[in-house]
Amino acid sequence: MSERVGIEVSIALAEAVKQANVDVVAAYPITPQTHIVEHLSELVADGELDAEFIPVESEHSAMSCSIGAAAAGARVFTATSSQGMALMVEIVFIASSLRLPIVMAMANRAMSGPISIWNDHSDIMLARDTGWIQTVAENGQEMYDSLFHAYRVAEDHGVLLPMIINMDGFTVSHVIEPIEILDQKDVDKYLKPYDWAQRLDPKNPITMGPVGMPEVYTEARMALEEAVKASKPTILKGWKEFGDLTGRYYNPVETYLTEDADTILVTMGSIGETAMTAVDGMRAKGHKVGVARIRLYRPFPNEEVVAALKNAKYVGVVDRYLSFGGNGGPLATEIRSLFYNQSSRPFIFNFIAGLGGRDVTVENFEEMASDVKSLASSNSSELYQIINVRE
């Protein structure tokens, strides 16, 4: 049986880490991630979680400690945000290359400068090509549930990859929500004790992380690419089994009123709920608009994205990050590439919104749905626009 409680999302996530019975937590506090590791330190200090809590001197050290602990056979958790991800990213690449099933929570926050503690998806995109699996939660319940799913997937012997679970900083991380907290028996049924595939052991020595000469480096990177792509069936299986246990089913792409929609807005993260509210209003006025929300970012859900959008005439992809000097945002660029060889494809336009925590309102989504149609009919050569810019 589960219990519904009103709880801050970061605290609920820390409680999920306790329920997952992790062995090591190595983390450095950074806004807006701090409440997660603060509560974990309390749980360890109070004896509620039998784990080693390592208060390191930086995020670089946090990931280094996580790698060492995971290599020795521990179930490891860490968390970070924004500039912390930037500091640890050198070591983040190593974790995936060593195939260590570390789980990291990111409370997404804008990158400097100027300094901003508010939310956008700068850090998701910074981690995009590191070889980690990434999922993105819309709300607190999804983030809580994601913790168990992440360990279930990462530790599978057919996967053995680290995993990042993302939530929007403040707009999700610091909000008090009614969250269904699982009974420990259900957690234990879903998430088995960690069965490491290989580990550093003086009695059975192995080598991890040797130099990759040019003769082997390409093959090593190709092996990681194949592993990330091959993780998808396990990701789907993990969601299916979690749904069978709890009644909460998750998918790589979630759709809302897209079946007959001529216009679809694509979102990722918490703004998807605002987009659905906007769609309800537009539907009431007779406009056929829907929303597709990306939950699985890496490996990218190619088939599901195409299936969700293929019948639309107009698609507006909302990125919360700008690829400077490029052609808009990474999410839109990726979605456009999926339709390049399609004989029939929608008009796809990119909106950059919500940078540095700026609100993306119902009215903004209504404007996007209108603008994407106007741009298509005018044969505009624009690829993207940054919305809600103050003159």
Secondary structure, DSSP 8 states (H G I E B T S, - for coil): --EEEEEEHHHHHHHHHHHTT-SEEEE---TTTHHHHHHHHHHHHTTSS-SEEEE-SSHHHHHHHHHHHHHTT--EEEEE-THHHHHHHHHHHHHHHTT---EEEEEE---SSS---S--SHHHHHTTTSS-EEEE-SSHHHHHHHHHHHHHHHTSTTT---EEEEEETTTTTT-EEEEEE--HHHHHHHS-----S----TTS----S----HHHHHHHHHHHHHHHHHTHHHHHHHHHHHHHHHS----SEEEES-TT-SEEEEE-STHHHHHHHHHHHHHHTT--EEEEEE-EEES--HHHHHHHHTT-SEEEEEESS-BTTTTB-HHHHHHHHHTTT-SS--EEEEEE--GGG----HHHHHHHHHHHHHHHHTT----EEE-S---
